[in-house]
Amino acid sequence: MELVAGNLLRLPLFILNDTLAERDIEQPDLFIDITLDQDLIDELCVNPDVDNNACLYLDDYQLEAINSAYHGLLQESHAAQLQISHGPLVAAMLTTDDERVFVSPHMDFMPTFDLGLEDEE
């Protein structure tokens, strides 16, 4: 993924329950869309040590309910965070006021950058 302000980071979210390990990655309950800004990009470039994680609380994100059972959640209060672990790997977590938790799988996150070094002919 190229880290450019304005790019969209889109991650699938699954309800955290006993069936999580059996879920199809192609059929999430929700999607979380996070528009990258420069501060978030700076934080995402951290690659924590093997035994550490970095947690970024998100103020600006959008949810899309894929599973109709969670359409009402879009109107409820919730909080989201990104977790970055060594790799770097990135995952999202969403918690609701009624204590439901949704998680994304950990995704490889090797950022790429446009350094503007292309040959100009």
N, C-alpha and C positions, 0 to 999 in steps of 0.2 A: 504494500500500500504506500502510495506517495503521500507524504505528510505535507499538505499545503492547506493553509487557512482557507476555510470554506468547503473543503472536502467532507463527505459524509462517511462516518463510521457506523455501519449497520450490523447489529449482532442479534442472533436469535435468542429468545428467552423461554425457559421451560419451568413449569411449577416444580418446586423442590418437594418431592414426596417419594414414597417407596417405589414408584414406577419409573423414576428418572433414568435409571440405567438401561431400561428397555425401550426408551423412547426413540423414535426415528428423528435423526438430526434434520431431516428435510421437512418436518412437520412441527414447528415450534408453536407455542401458545401465543407468544407476542414477538414483536421485533422492537428493539430500541434503536433509535436513530440519533446520533450525536454529531452535530456539526463542529468540526475542528476549528478552534481559534488558536492564536499563537501561544497563549498560556497553557492550554491543554496539550499542544504539540510539545512544548518544552517539558512538561511532566511525563508525557508518553515516551520520551527519549531516554528515560531512566531505565537501566537494566539492573534490578536489585541483585544483591548477592544471593547465592543458592538458598540460604536459610531465611531470607527476608522477602517481604512483599511490600509494594507501595499501593496505597488506597487513595483514589481520587473521588471525592464527592462531587456529583454533578448537579448543577443548577438548571442547565438548559439542555433538554432532551425531548424527544417525541416518542410516543408509543403507538404501535399499530397492533390491534388485537386480531390475530389470525384465527384462534379458537373462539367461537361465538360465546362460549361460557364466560369469557373474560371481557366482553364488550363494556360491561358496566364499570370495570376497573379503570377505564380511561377517564371517568368522571370523579373517581375517588382520589384521596390523598395518597401519595407514594413518594419514595425517595430512591435514587439510583446512585450507584458508584461503579467505578472501574477498578479492577484489581490487576496489578501488574506484578508478575513473578519472573524469576530468572528465566532467561531464554532469549529475548523477552517473550512472555506469553501474556495475553490480555483476556480478561473475562469481565462480564458485567453482572451486577446483582441488583435486583429491584425488590424493595420491601414495601408492603402496604400497611395501612393503619390497623387492619385486622390480622396482622402478623403473617400474611402469606408471603412467601419468598419465591422469587423467580431467579434462575441462574442461566448464564450462557456457558457453553463449553469453553475451555481455555483454547485460544487460537494463537498460532504462531504469529508474531508481530515483529517482523524485521522491517523497520521503516526504511524507505528510500527517499532520497532528496533530489531535487532538481538544482544542481549547482550552476547551471547555465554555462557549461563547458563544452557544449556541442561546437563542432567546427563550423565556422561561418565562411561560406565560399561565395 
